[in-house]
């Protein structure tokens, strides 16, 4: 039986992109080995607010993972590693994409250490609805930026429903890790709730660094085949994680462009919320509708809008066990990092999970 930590991980991943079913390879040397992942092909029609229409197709999101589980002196020990083929390339004419590291962590009972989901991700993703946009997951929430959803090193401690996270800081000269503390409560009826607080040292570029904090609430209510997902957050210094700030879409690769401070070096506040509905029509069809927005209390003169708004509508068809086809329409009023322009997109996808 999965322990609470592994169950939370499975729920979180499925909320983002349909968790793959692992294939059990059997027991070797007292350890259970499994392999998982999926092959996904997608085609995206883009009608941007600025520029020409275009179509792009790729199988780069396909991924593979290996997991080792064993009992050691009464302790549950897990090793997990996963990669996909996004590399760091953005040149769509190059099809020789290298594998990149997504996850590499060790879990011992309630303690997890390595590269894996951030504390912000766990505070939101398990309570969201399913969308197909690989670079749109979490928009409007405390974890809206896909660029830092997996810090280089994360330490999670999960006693009971609590989660305490220490993360490799985005600000490289920080004196202490980025921090997240959250609590999750689940009911027998299938409802779930989460409250989270984040804190981190923020580079101002002018004076000494400042401390920024944010507060998040998320919930998912289950009513038979229908689920309602809601989340909201507000705070300062979380802009690089939420993906929107003083400079519009935040860019973690450049501290100066992260959007967490204004021209005077003062912290910029952002407030976001999401609302989504998912419904299973029958054993083969399910669909989702999601709206999200995040607003900065101050933006640069070059930024056209202080609020990012995004809508996703999708339908997913299970043709055979583990084989799915999907279509999604989405619209956003501004460019988000990375690779998603303001405007409308339609995605068609096929995914085989193993």
C-alpha positions as CSV (number, residue, x, y, z in Angstrom):
1,X,0.0,0.0,0.0
2,X,1.3,3.5,-0.8
3,X,2.2,5.6,2.2
4,X,0.8,9.1,2.5
5,X,3.9,10.7,0.9
6,X,3.8,8.5,-2.2
7,X,0.0,8.9,-2.5
8,X,0.4,12.7,-2.4
9,X,3.1,12.5,-5.1
10,X,0.9,10.4,-7.3
11,X,-2.1,12.8,-6.9
12,X,0.1,15.8,-7.6
13,X,1.6,14.5,-10.8
14,X,-1.7,13.3,-12.1
15,X,-3.1,16.8,-11.6
16,X,-0.5,18.1,-14.0
17,X,-0.2,15.7,-16.9
18,X,-1.9,12.3,-16.4
19,X,0.5,10.3,-14.2
20,X,1.9,7.2,-16.0
21,X,1.3,3.7,-14.6
22,X,4.5,2.1,-13.6
23,X,5.4,-1.4,-14.8
24,X,6.5,-3.6,-11.9
25,X,9.8,-5.4,-12.9
26,X,9.9,-7.6,-9.8
27,X,12.1,-7.9,-6.8
28,X,15.9,-8.0,-7.1
29,X,18.2,-8.2,-4.2
30,X,15.5,-7.4,-1.7
31,X,14.4,-4.3,-3.7
32,X,11.3,-3.8,-5.9
33,X,12.1,-2.2,-9.3
34,X,9.6,-0.5,-11.5
35,X,9.7,1.5,-14.7
36,X,7.2,4.1,-15.8
37,X,6.6,7.1,-18.1
38,X,4.7,7.8,-21.3
39,X,5.1,8.6,-25.0
40,X,3.2,11.7,-26.0
41,X,2.8,13.3,-29.4
42,X,1.3,16.8,-29.6
43,X,0.4,19.3,-32.3
44,X,-0.3,22.9,-31.4
45,X,-2.0,25.5,-33.6
46,X,-1.1,29.0,-32.4
47,X,-3.0,32.2,-33.2
48,X,-1.0,34.8,-31.3
49,X,-2.2,38.3,-30.5
50,X,0.9,39.6,-32.2
51,X,2.7,37.9,-35.1
52,X,1.7,35.2,-37.6
53,X,-0.3,32.0,-37.0
54,X,1.8,28.8,-36.8
55,X,1.7,25.1,-36.2
56,X,4.2,23.1,-34.2
57,X,4.4,19.4,-33.5
58,X,6.6,17.5,-31.1
59,X,7.1,14.4,-29.0
60,X,9.6,16.0,-26.7
61,X,7.4,15.7,-23.6
62,X,7.7,11.9,-23.6
63,X,9.4,10.7,-20.5
64,X,10.7,7.7,-18.7
65,X,11.4,7.0,-15.0
66,X,12.8,4.3,-12.7
67,X,11.9,3.6,-9.1
68,X,13.5,1.4,-6.5
69,X,11.6,0.5,-3.3
70,X,12.8,-1.5,-0.3
71,X,12.5,-1.9,3.4
72,X,15.7,-1.2,5.3
73,X,15.8,-1.9,9.1
74,X,12.1,-1.0,9.4
75,X,12.3,2.1,7.2
76,X,10.7,2.5,3.7
77,X,13.3,3.7,1.3
78,X,12.6,4.9,-2.3
79,X,14.9,6.1,-5.1
80,X,13.3,7.8,-8.1
81,X,14.8,9.3,-11.3
82,X,13.0,10.6,-14.3
83,X,13.9,12.4,-17.5
84,X,12.2,13.8,-20.6
85,X,13.5,15.3,-23.9
86,X,13.0,19.0,-23.5
87,X,16.7,19.7,-22.9
88,X,17.3,23.5,-22.9
89,X,16.7,23.9,-26.6
90,X,14.1,26.2,-28.1
91,X,15.0,25.9,-31.7
92,X,12.1,24.2,-33.3
93,X,14.1,23.3,-36.4
94,X,16.4,21.1,-34.3
95,X,15.0,17.6,-33.6
96,X,18.0,16.2,-31.8
97,X,16.8,16.9,-28.3
98,X,18.9,15.6,-25.4
99,X,17.3,14.1,-22.3
100,X,17.1,16.4,-19.3
101,X,16.7,15.6,-15.6
102,X,13.2,16.1,-14.2
103,X,13.4,14.2,-10.9
104,X,16.1,12.6,-8.9
105,X,15.3,12.1,-5.2
106,X,15.7,9.8,-2.2
107,X,12.8,9.2,0.1
108,X,13.1,7.7,3.6
109,X,9.8,7.5,5.4
110,X,8.6,11.1,5.7
111,X,11.8,12.7,4.4
112,X,12.5,13.4,0.8
113,X,15.8,14.9,-0.6
114,X,16.8,15.7,-4.2
115,X,15.4,17.4,-7.3
116,X,11.7,17.1,-7.3
117,X,8.5,19.2,-7.0
118,X,8.6,22.4,-5.0
119,X,6.6,23.0,-1.8
120,X,4.6,25.6,-3.8
121,X,3.7,22.8,-6.3
122,X,2.4,20.5,-3.6
123,X,0.3,23.4,-2.2
124,X,-1.6,23.7,-5.4
125,X,-1.3,20.9,-8.0
126,X,-3.1,18.1,-6.1
127,X,-6.1,20.4,-5.9
128,X,-6.3,21.6,-9.5
129,X,-8.0,20.3,-12.6
130,X,-6.3,18.6,-15.5
131,X,-5.0,20.6,-18.4
132,X,-3.0,19.6,-21.4
133,X,-0.8,22.7,-21.7
134,X,2.7,21.6,-20.7
135,X,3.7,25.2,-20.0
136,X,0.4,26.4,-18.5
137,X,0.1,24.3,-15.4
138,X,-0.5,26.3,-12.3
139,X,-1.0,29.7,-13.9
140,X,-2.8,31.9,-11.4
141,X,-1.6,30.0,-8.4
142,X,1.3,30.2,-5.9
143,X,3.2,27.8,-8.2
144,X,2.3,29.2,-11.6
145,X,5.8,29.4,-13.1
146,X,6.8,26.1,-14.7
147,X,10.4,27.2,-14.9
148,X,11.1,26.7,-11.2
149,X,8.6,24.0,-10.4
150,X,11.5,21.6,-9.6
151,X,14.3,23.3,-7.8
152,X,17.8,21.8,-8.0
153,X,17.6,20.5,-4.5
154,X,14.5,20.2,-2.2
155,X,14.1,18.8,1.3
156,X,10.5,17.8,2.2
157,X,9.5,16.6,5.7
158,X,5.9,15.4,5.8
159,X,4.7,14.5,9.3
160,X,0.9,13.7,9.1
161,X,-0.8,16.3,6.9
162,X,2.0,18.8,7.3
163,X,4.7,19.5,4.7
164,X,7.8,21.5,5.5
165,X,10.1,22.3,2.5
166,X,13.5,23.9,2.2
167,X,14.6,24.6,-1.4
168,X,17.6,25.7,-3.3
169,X,17.1,29.5,-3.4
170,X,16.3,31.2,-6.7
171,X,18.4,34.1,-5.5
172,X,21.9,32.5,-5.7
173,X,23.4,34.8,-3.0
174,X,20.7,34.1,-0.5
175,X,21.8,33.4,3.1
176,X,19.1,30.7,3.6
177,X,16.9,28.4,1.5
178,X,13.5,29.3,0.1
179,X,10.9,27.9,2.5
180,X,7.3,26.6,2.3
181,X,5.1,25.3,5.1
182,X,1.7,23.8,4.4
183,X,-1.1,21.6,5.8
184,X,-3.4,19.4,3.8
185,X,-6.7,17.9,5.1
186,X,-8.7,15.3,3.2
187,X,-12.2,14.1,4.0
188,X,-13.8,10.7,3.6
189,X,-16.2,12.2,1.0
190,X,-13.2,13.0,-1.2
191,X,-12.8,16.7,-0.6
192,X,-9.3,18.2,0.1
193,X,-8.0,21.4,1.5
194,X,-4.5,23.0,1.7
195,X,-3.1,26.1,3.4
196,X,0.5,27.2,2.7
197,X,2.9,30.0,3.7
198,X,6.1,30.7,1.7
199,X,9.1,32.8,2.6
200,X,12.3,33.6,0.8
201,X,15.2,36.1,0.4
202,X,14.7,38.4,-2.6
203,X,17.4,40.3,-4.5
204,X,16.5,43.9,-4.9
205,X,19.3,45.0,-7.2
206,X,19.6,48.3,-5.4
207,X,19.7,47.9,-1.6
208,X,20.3,44.8,0.5
209,X,18.0,41.8,-0.1
210,X,14.5,41.8,1.4
211,X,12.3,39.1,2.8
212,X,9.2,38.2,0.9
213,X,6.3,36.0,1.9
214,X,3.0,34.7,0.4
215,X,-0.1,32.9,1.7
216,X,-2.1,30.4,-0.4
217,X,-5.4,28.5,0.0
218,X,-6.5,25.6,-2.3
219,X,-9.4,23.2,-2.2
220,X,-11.0,20.5,-4.3
221,X,-14.6,19.4,-3.8
222,X,-15.8,16.1,-5.2
223,X,-19.5,15.5,-6.1
224,X,-19.8,12.1,-7.8
225,X,-18.3,12.4,-11.3
226,X,-17.8,16.2,-11.0
227,X,-15.1,18.0,-9.1
228,X,-14.7,21.8,-8.3
229,X,-11.2,23.2,-7.8
230,X,-10.5,26.6,-6.3
231,X,-7.3,28.3,-5.2
232,X,-6.1,31.8,-4.3
233,X,-2.9,33.4,-3.1
234,X,-1.4,36.8,-2.3
235,X,2.0,38.1,-1.2
236,X,5.3,39.6,-2.0
237,X,8.5,37.8,-3.1
238,X,6.8,34.8,-4.6
239,X,6.6,36.3,-8.1
240,X,9.4,34.1,-9.5
241,X,7.4,31.0,-8.4
242,X,4.0,32.3,-9.5
243,X,5.2,33.5,-12.9
244,X,4.0,37.1,-13.0
245,X,5.3,40.4,-11.6
246,X,6.6,43.9,-12.3
247,X,8.0,42.9,-15.7
248,X,5.0,40.8,-16.6
249,X,6.0,37.2,-17.2
250,X,8.9,36.4,-14.8
251,X,12.1,35.0,-16.1
252,X,14.1,33.0,-13.4
253,X,17.2,33.0,-15.6
254,X,17.6,36.7,-15.0
255,X,17.2,38.0,-11.5
256,X,16.8,41.5,-12.9
257,X,13.8,40.3,-15.0
258,X,12.2,38.2,-12.2
259,X,9.6,41.0,-11.6
260,X,9.7,40.8,-7.8
261,X,10.8,44.4,-7.3
262,X,10.0,47.7,-8.9
263,X,12.4,50.3,-10.3
264,X,13.1,51.5,-6.7
265,X,13.9,48.1,-5.4
266,X,10.6,47.7,-3.4
267,X,8.9,44.4,-3.4
268,X,5.9,44.1,-5.7
269,X,2.7,42.3,-4.5
270,X,0.8,39.8,-6.6
271,X,-2.6,38.2,-6.1
272,X,-3.9,35.3,-8.0
273,X,-6.8,32.9,-8.1
274,X,-8.0,29.9,-10.1
275,X,-11.3,28.1,-10.6
276,X,-11.9,24.9,-12.4
277,X,-14.5,22.2,-13.0
278,X,-13.8,18.6,-14.1
279,X,-16.3,16.0,-15.1
280,X,-16.2,12.4,-16.1
281,X,-19.0,11.7,-18.6
282,X,-18.4,8.0,-18.8
283,X,-15.6,5.5,-18.6
284,X,-14.0,6.9,-21.7
285,X,-14.6,10.6,-21.8
286,X,-13.6,13.3,-19.3
287,X,-13.4,17.1,-19.6
288,X,-12.1,20.1,-17.8
289,X,-12.7,23.9,-17.7
290,X,-10.2,26.2,-15.9
291,X,-10.0,30.0,-15.5
292,X,-7.0,31.7,-13.8
293,X,-5.7,35.2,-13.3
294,X,-2.9,36.8,-11.4
295,X,-2.5,40.6,-10.9
296,X,0.6,42.7,-9.9
297,X,0.0,45.8,-7.9
298,X,2.6,47.6,-10.0
299,X,4.1,46.9,-13.4
300,X,6.8,48.5,-15.6
301,X,5.8,51.1,-18.1
302,X,6.6,48.7,-20.9
303,X,4.1,46.1,-19.6
304,X,0.7,46.5,-21.3
305,X,-1.5,44.8,-18.6
306,X,-1.0,44.4,-14.9
307,X,-3.2,41.2,-15.0
308,X,-2.5,37.8,-16.6
309,X,-5.7,35.9,-17.5
310,X,-5.9,32.4,-18.9
311,X,-8.7,30.0,-19.9
312,X,-8.4,26.3,-20.7
313,X,-11.1,23.9,-22.0
314,X,-10.3,20.3,-22.9
315,X,-11.8,16.9,-23.6
316,X,-9.9,13.7,-23.1
317,X,-10.8,10.3,-24.6
318,X,-9.5,7.0,-23.3
319,X,-9.4,4.8,-26.5
320,X,-7.7,1.8,-24.8
321,X,-6.4,1.3,-21.3
322,X,-3.4,3.7,-21.0
323,X,-3.9,5.1,-24.5
324,X,-5.5,8.6,-24.6
325,X,-6.4,11.2,-27.1
326,X,-7.1,14.8,-26.2
327,X,-8.0,18.3,-27.5
328,X,-7.6,21.6,-25.7
329,X,-8.5,25.2,-26.5
330,X,-6.8,27.9,-24.5
331,X,-6.5,31.6,-24.5
332,X,-4.2,34.0,-22.6
333,X,-4.0,37.8,-22.7
334,X,-0.2,38.0,-22.3
335,X,3.0,36.0,-23.0
336,X,4.0,33.5,-20.2
337,X,7.4,32.1,-19.6
338,X,8.5,30.1,-21.3
339,X,7.4,29.7,-24.9
340,X,3.7,30.6,-24.7
341,X,2.6,33.8,-26.5
342,X,-0.4,35.8,-25.7
343,X,-3.4,34.6,-27.8
344,X,-5.2,31.4,-28.6
345,X,-4.0,27.9,-29.0
346,X,-5.5,24.5,-29.9
347,X,-3.6,21.4,-28.9
348,X,-4.2,17.9,-30.2
349,X,-2.4,15.1,-28.3
350,X,-2.0,11.3,-28.2
351,X,-0.5,9.7,-25.1
352,X,0.4,6.1,-24.3
353,X,1.3,5.5,-20.6
354,X,3.3,2.5,-19.4
